[in-house]
Amino acid sequence: MAAAAAADSERKRSLNRRPSSSSFRLRCSSLNSLRLRRVFDIFDKNRDGLITVQEIHQALTRLGLETDVSDLDSTIRSFIKSGNIGLTYDGFVALHESLDQRLLGLEMEEEVAEEDESESDLTEAFKVFDEDGDGYISAEELQAVLGKLGLPEGREIDRVEKMICCVDQNHDGRVDFFEFKHMMQRVVVRTS
């Protein structure tokens, strides 16, 4: 019983732990800006141009990231402009940059670390989608993650299955890590 509880605890993701890599940072600033805008828009559920602490907490919870609302509030509060109830996009970018600097230690030896970070980033990203940990992303798992993010693609299994087919090189109906890695590298190379 204790072993099961320990394994369950190990699987839970937490914002309180130091990330092993710069999962949320891209080397290309224009890609980073587009990605941040997309994340901001996803978090801004009521489309008022502000992200409240509650909206961020709900989004992180849907992704399985444990957060304490009061800790989140204390982290975010200094980035909220006086008179606003939430973060503007500029405040969100400033928060992201602050977290990047604090949590990811931008002083790392970049040349050697970047290759390992890239592989580690891809592994962490893959694990978000591989919800059952079997080493594959199924259409159902992809649909569940897209649904948690509130993306419309998550409502239609046919669209999700087409996404899987576009990446599934060995035609087994699932995406393994190498197919995921290949797809991610193509996306970064094409847009750079």
N, C-alpha and C positions, 0 to 999 in steps of 0.2 A: 504494500500500500504506500509506504514512504517512498519507494523507488518510483512509483507511478506519479506521485505528487511532485517529486523532484524533476521528473522528465517533463511533466506538464508545465512546471514553473520555468524550465529551461526553454521551452518552445515559445513562451509568451515574450512578445517584444516590448521593450520599454524605452521611453524617451530619456529616462534617467541614466542609462548606461552610455558610456562613451562609444561612439560609432567606430568600427574598425576601419572605415574608409570613407571617402568623400562621396557617398552615394547620391547626394543631392546636388553635387556640383559638376558642371560640365566644363570642359576646357574651352569651348567656343562660346564667347560671351553672347553672341546673337542667339544661339541655341538656348543658352541659359535664360536669357530674357524672355524668349517665347515660351519656354517651359514654365518659368515662374508666372507668367501671365495666365497660362492655362490652369495652373494650380490655384492661383488666386480666384479665377472665375469659377472653378469647381467648388472651392470653399465658400464663396459668396452665394449661398443658396437663394437668398431673396433678391439678388441682383441690384442691391442698393449702392454698390461701389465701396462697401465697407465689409470687413470681415471681423466679426465679434469673436471674443474669446470662446463663447459658446459654439459658434460655427466651426472654429478650428478644433475644439474639443470633440465635437460630433464627428468631424471628418477623420480625425486621428483614431477615434474609437472604432469607426466603421472599418478602418484599415487594420485593426487589431493592436494598435499602439496604446499602451496604458499611459494615461496622463492624469495628473491631479489638477483639477480646475484652478485651485488657488496658486499652485506652482506655475501653471501656464499663464495665469493672469499676471503674476509678478514678473514673469519673463517678458511678456508682451506689452504691459502697461506703458513703459517708457517710449514705445514706438507709436503709440496712439496720440494723434494730435489733440491738443486741448480743445474741448468742445465736441469731439467726435465720440461715438460709442464703440468704434472699432478701428481697425487698421485700414488706411487707404492703400492703394497699390504701392505707392512710394514707401510707405511705412513697412509694408510686407517685404519689399526688396531690402530695406535697411535691416529688418529683423533677420532675414535670410543671410545677409552678409555678416552680421554680428555673430550668428550661430556658426557660420562657416569658420570664422576666425577663432571663436572660442572653442568649439568642439572638434574641429578638424585640424587645428594647428597648421596654419598655412606656411609654417617655417620648415616643413619636412624637406628632406632631400628629394626633390621632385623627379629627377630623371630616373633613379632606381625605383622609387616608390610608385611612380605612375603606372608601370606595367602591372605590378602586383595589385595596385588599387583598382585598376580597370577590371582585372579578372575578379577581384573580390566584389566590386560594385555589381558586376553582372551576376555573380553568384547570389548576392543579396537580393537583387531585383528578381531573379528567377524564383527564389524562395517565396517571394510575396505572391506570385501567381501559382506556384506548386503548393497549394494549400494542404494536401494530404501527405506531402513529403516523399512521394514515390519516385521522384526524379523526372516526372513528365508534367506538362501542362495540358490538361484536357480542355475541351470546349466548355464543359461545365464549370471548371475552375476559373477559366478566363471570364466567363459570363458572371460568375459570382464576384470577382474582383471589380469588373467594370460596373456591376450593379452597386457595389459598396461605394464606388466613387461617384455614383449618380449619373453615369454616362448612358446616353440612350442606347448605345450598342449592347449594353448589358440586358436589355429587355427582349432582344430577338436572338434566339439560338441560331437561326439560319445565318445571320450576319457574323456571329461569333465563329461558327463552323467554317465560314469562308475565310475569316482571318487566320484560323489554324491551318487551313489548306495552303494558304499563301506562304507559310513558313515551313510546313511539314515536308522536308525533303525526302524522307524515306517512306512516305505515304502510309504511316501507321495510325493516322488520325489523332496524333498527339505531338506535342513539341518537346523534344528533349533539350538538355542544356546546350549542346553543340549547335542545334538548329536555332535556339534562342540567341546564342552568342553571335552566330553568323548574321542573323536578322538585325541585331543591334549594331553590329559593326557596319553593315550596309547602310543603315539609317544615318549613322554619324558621318560616314565617308561621303554619302550623297549630298548631305546638307552642308558640309564644311566648305 
